[in-house]
Each structure stands twice: as structure tokens, then as C-alpha cells.
């Protein structure tokens, strides 16, 4: 089982702003004047960093264990589902056309499923994951 909540390190910079970095995701950082704003911006920055990796066909790093002083920042649900599908396709070593054949859709549909900017129905992402022996599990925490 793979989670898509990444540990974030939060420090204050020389301007007394909250700087948030992600040890597992290169070049993903943001800052803000308050902790709440920094965490909200961190979630956006993380989604964008993972979206870029999906779009470029790059590996999506697995989150490391949360360490003392870090906060877990989850991907948005849609982005987490797309990341899970991208990881499953890569791990299976199959092409988009092979996934399309397995779920009986056109290759263009699979490209949309793997497009981080396309709003894909959750049931379609679940169908793609199921064809690869995976299932999507949703977990809710207190905000």
C-alpha cells in the first residue's frame, strides 16, 4: 500500500516567514507569513510538483516516514488517484495502449486518465487501477 501524503519540513527563514520543503520531492518548496498559509501553499506546490512528474513521465517518489517536527501534507484526492495510476502503469511496465485494451477504452481515454490537468471520473481511475491489480483506498483525517 502506498500513501500520497508527503513529509514536509517547516522552518522560519531570515524574514521570519514559514518555509516549507519536501525532502522527498526535489525543487518543491514554498513560504508564507503564517503557518496555516504556508501549509495551504505547500499542498498546492506538492500537487503541482507531482503533476509535472506525471506529465513528464518521471518517477513519482514514495513518501518517506514522517520524522519529528515534520507535518504530513497529502496530495489532493484527484491528484493522488492519478499518481497511483501512473505508478501502477510504470510498475506494470505496460503502455497506455495496453491499459486501454485491458479496460476496453480508446488510448486517448487512457492519456486523459494520466493527464494531471484532466478531470477524470474517480470510477474510471479505479477501473484502470483494478486492471493492474490495484485498488484505490480513501482515508479521511481531521483537518
C-alpha positions in Angstrom: 0.0 0.0 0.0 1.4 3.4 -1.0 0.3 6.7 0.6 0.5 10.0 -1.1 1.0 12.2 2.0 4.5 13.6 2.0 6.5 14.8 5.0 7.1 18.5 5.0 9.8 20.3 6.9 8.9 23.7 8.2 11.4 26.3 9.2 11.4 30.0 9.7 13.6 31.9 7.2 15.6 35.1 7.8 12.5 37.2 7.0 10.5 35.4 9.7 8.4 33.6 7.1 7.5 29.9 7.3 9.5 28.0 4.7 8.1 24.5 3.7 10.2 22.0 1.9 9.6 18.4 0.9 12.7 16.1 1.4 11.2 13.5 -1.0 10.3 15.9 -3.8 13.1 17.8 -5.4 12.6 21.5 -6.0 9.3 21.7 -4.2 9.2 24.5 -1.6 7.1 27.5 -0.7 6.8 30.1 2.0 4.2 32.3 3.6 3.9 34.7 6.5 1.8 32.3 8.7 1.9 28.6 9.3 -1.6 28.0 8.0 -0.9 29.9 4.8 2.4 28.1 4.3 0.7 24.7 4.7 -2.0 25.6 2.2 0.6 26.8 -0.3 2.6 23.7 0.4 -0.3 21.5 -0.6 -0.6 23.4 -3.9 3.1 23.3 -4.5 3.1 19.5 -3.9 0.2 18.9 -6.2 2.0 20.9 -8.9 5.3 19.1 -8.5 3.6 15.7 -8.7 1.5 16.8 -11.7 4.7 17.9 -13.5 6.3 14.5 -12.8 3.2 12.6 -14.1 3.1 14.8 -17.2 6.8 14.3 -17.9 6.6 10.5 -17.3 9.0 10.7 -14.4 9.1 8.6 -11.3 6.9 9.7 -8.5 8.9 9.4 -5.3 7.4 7.4 -2.5 6.9 9.4 0.7 9.4 8.7 3.5 8.5 8.2 7.1 7.3 11.2 9.0 10.0 12.4 11.4 9.8 14.5 14.5 8.9 18.1 13.7 7.6 17.3 10.2 4.0 17.6 9.0 2.3 15.2 6.6 1.0 17.1 3.5 -1.4 14.9 1.3 -1.9 15.3 -2.4 -5.4 16.4 -3.4 -7.7 13.3 -3.9 -7.8 13.6 -7.7 -4.0 14.0 -7.9 -3.4 11.1 -5.5 -5.6 8.8 -7.7 -3.8 9.9 -10.9 -0.4 9.5 -9.2 -1.4 6.0 -8.1 -2.4 5.1 -11.6 0.8 6.5 -13.1 2.8 4.5 -10.6 0.8 1.3 -11.3 1.3 1.7 -15.0 5.0 2.3 -14.7 5.4 -0.6 -12.2 3.5 -3.0 -14.6 5.7 -1.9 -17.4 2.8 -1.6 -19.8 2.0 1.0 -22.5 -1.0 3.3 -22.5 -2.4 1.3 -25.4 -2.1 -1.9 -23.3 -4.0 -0.4 -20.4 -6.6 0.8 -22.9 -7.0 -2.7 -24.2 -7.4 -4.1 -20.7 -10.2 -1.7 -19.7 -11.8 -1.6 -23.2 -11.4 2.1 -23.9 -9.5 4.1 -26.6 -5.9 5.1 -26.0 -7.0 8.7 -25.9 -9.1 8.0 -22.8 -6.1 6.5 -21.0 -4.0 9.5 -22.0 -6.7 11.7 -20.3 -6.7 9.4 -17.3 -3.0 10.0 -16.9 -3.2 13.7 -17.7 -2.9 15.6 -14.3 -4.9 18.5 -15.7 -7.9 16.5 -17.0 -10.7 16.0 -14.5 -11.2 12.2 -14.7 -14.1 10.4 -13.0 -12.9 8.6 -9.9 -14.6 5.4 -11.1 -12.5 5.5 -14.3 -9.3 5.8 -12.3 -10.4 2.9 -10.1 -11.1 0.8 -13.2 -7.6 1.5 -14.5 -6.1 0.6 -11.2 -8.2 -2.6 -10.9 -6.9 -3.7 -14.3 -3.4 -3.5 -12.8 -4.3 -5.4 -9.7 -4.6 -2.3 -7.5 -7.4 -0.6 -5.7 -7.9 2.9 -4.5 -8.4 3.4 -0.8 -9.6 6.7 0.5 -8.6 7.8 4.0 -10.1 10.8 5.8 -8.4 12.6 8.7 -9.4 15.5 10.8 -8.4 18.8 9.2 
